[in-house]
Amino acid sequence: MTVTVLVPDEHGVAALSDLDGVRAVRYPSLDELPAEAAEAQVLVPGIGVPPGPDVYSRLPALRLVQLLTAGVEHWTGTVPEGVMLSTGRGAHGASTAEWAMTALLTVYREFREFEAARIERRWASHVTETLQGKRVLVLGAGDLGQDLRRKLDAFDAHATLVGTRARDGVHGLDELDALIPEHDAVVLVVPLTSATRGMVDARFLARMPDGAILVNAARGAVVDTDALLAELRSGRLRAALDVTDPEPLPSDHPLWSAPGLLLTPHVGGACAGHRDRAYRVVAEQVARFVAGERPANLVRGEY
C-alpha cells in the first residue's frame, strides 16, 4: 500500500522521494488542496497558523499531522480526534543552542559595547566578564537542552539541566527554587504548556542573583514580561530574548528600550540548512508511520 503525504513545498517532495511506500504530493495552499487530498493519510503543514476545521473536512483519510517545528502550542485542540500529531523535535535544537551560546558570549564579552565604540571611533579597551566558570541553569532537558549542555561544557561553563522529573544527569522541577539562586544565568528551552506559561514570574526572577542573565530561547509567554521589565529597569538583571510576549513585538513596546537587554526576532533556528534539517526529521517520522510504528515525536494520539 502506498501512503499519500501532502507537503507544502518542493523540499518536502524531494525529502520524501526515496521513502518506500510513500507518495509525496505538493499542495499550493491549504485553501487549494489537490485531488489527492481525498486519500492523503499524512499532512505536513507549512510553518504558520493551524488550518481551520474546513480543511480537515477535505481530508477524510487523514491519520497523521506531522509538523516541521517542535512547538505545538498553536495546535493544541485543533487537530481532530483520531488524528495523530507529531512534531519536528530534533530539527532545530542545535541551531537554537548555538543562538543561546552566542547570546551569552555577546553579553559577557560585551560585543555590543565594543561595536558601539567602533562606530564612534573610540578605542574602548577594557576587561570583560567571561563564560568560563559560569554556572548556567538550563530549564528544559530535551534534545535542545542536552545540546546546549555539551556546548557549555566545551566553554568550561558548568551546566545544570532541569526537566519535568529528576533522572540521571537531570534535576526535577521540584528542585528549581533551590537551584535558581546558585546560578549565574538561566536559559529557557522548555515547550509552552499550561505548566510553563508564566513560569518565569516576579518570584522566579527575584530568586536570580544580582547581575544574572535570563536567556529565553523557548516561547515568549514562558516569561512574565512586566516582571522582567521591572528587573531590567532596576538594573539588577540582564536578559537575552529571542522570543517575546507579545510577538511580533509592537513598535511602541517598552522592551525595545529596556536596559540590559539583547533582543533578536525569533531567529534561533533560522539559519542555513534549517529546511533540510526539518524535512530530515519529517522523513524519519513518516517512515515509522508507513512501517506501522509509532512516530517517535508523537505528542497526541496512538498508532
BELWO-V799913 format. One record per residue. N is the residue number from 1. RES is the residue in one letter. OMEGA is omega as a letter, one per 20 degrees, with the letter a starting at -180 (999 if undefined). Layout:
# BELWO-V799913
n->[N N]
res->[RES RES]
omega->[OMEGA OMEGA]
This chain:
# BELWO-V799913
n->[1 2 3 4 5 6 7 8 9 10 11 12 13 14 15 16 17 18 19 20 21 22 23 24 25 26 27 28 29 30 31 32 33 34 35 36 37 38 39 40 41 42 43 44 45 46 47 48 49 50 51 52 53 54 55 56 57 58 59 60 61 62 63 64 65 66 67 68 69 70 71 72 73 74 75 76 77 78 79 80 81 82 83 84 85 86 87 88 89 90 91 92 93 94 95 96 97 98 99 100 101 102 103 104 105 106 107 108 109 110 111 112 113 114 115 116 117 118 119 120 121 122 123 124 125 126 127 128 129 130 131 132 133 134 135 136 137 138 139 140 141 142 143 144 145 146 147 148 149 150 151 152 153 154 155 156 157 158 159 160 161 162 163 164 165 166 167 168 169 170 171 172 173 174 175 176 177 178 179 180 181 182 183 184 185 186 187 188 189 190 191 192 193 194 195 196 197 198 199 200 201 202 203 204 205 206 207 208 209 210 211 212 213 214 215 216 217 218 219 220 221 222 223 224 225 226 227 228 229 230 231 232 233 234 235 236 237 238 239 240 241 242 243 244 245 246 247 248 249 250 251 252 253 254 255 256 257 258 259 260 261 262 263 264 265 266 267 268 269 270 271 272 273 274 275 276 277 278 279 280 281 282 283 284 285 286 287 288 289 290 291 292 293 294 295 296 297 298 299 300 301 302 303]
res->[M T V T V L V P D E H G V A A L S D L D G V R A V R Y P S L D E L P A E A A E A Q V L V P G I G V P P G P D V Y S R L P A L R L V Q L L T A G V E H W T G T V P E G V M L S T G R G A H G A S T A E W A M T A L L T V Y R E F R E F E A A R I E R R W A S H V T E T L Q G K R V L V L G A G D L G Q D L R R K L D A F D A H A T L V G T R A R D G V H G L D E L D A L I P E H D A V V L V V P L T S A T R G M V D A R F L A R M P D G A I L V N A A R G A V V D T D A L L A E L R S G R L R A A L D V T D P E P L P S D H P L W S A P G L L L T P H V G G A C A G H R D R A Y R V V A E Q V A R F V A G E R P A N L V R G E Y]
omega->[r r r a r a a a a r r r a a a a a a r r a r a a r r a r r r a r a a a r a a a r a r r a r r a a r r r a a r a r r r a a a r a r a a r a a a a a a a a r a a a r r r r r a a r a a a a a a r r r r r a r r r r a r r a a r r r a r r r r r a r r r r a a r a r r r r a r a r a r a a a a r a r r r r r r r a r r a r r r a a r a r r r r r r a r a r r a a r a a a a a a a a a a r r a r a r r r r a a r a a a a a a r a a a r a r r a a r r a r a r a a r a r a a r r r r r r a r a a a r a r a r a a r j r i a r a a a a r a a a r r a r a r a r a a a a r a r a a r a r a r r r a r a r r r r a a a a r r a a a r r r r r 999]
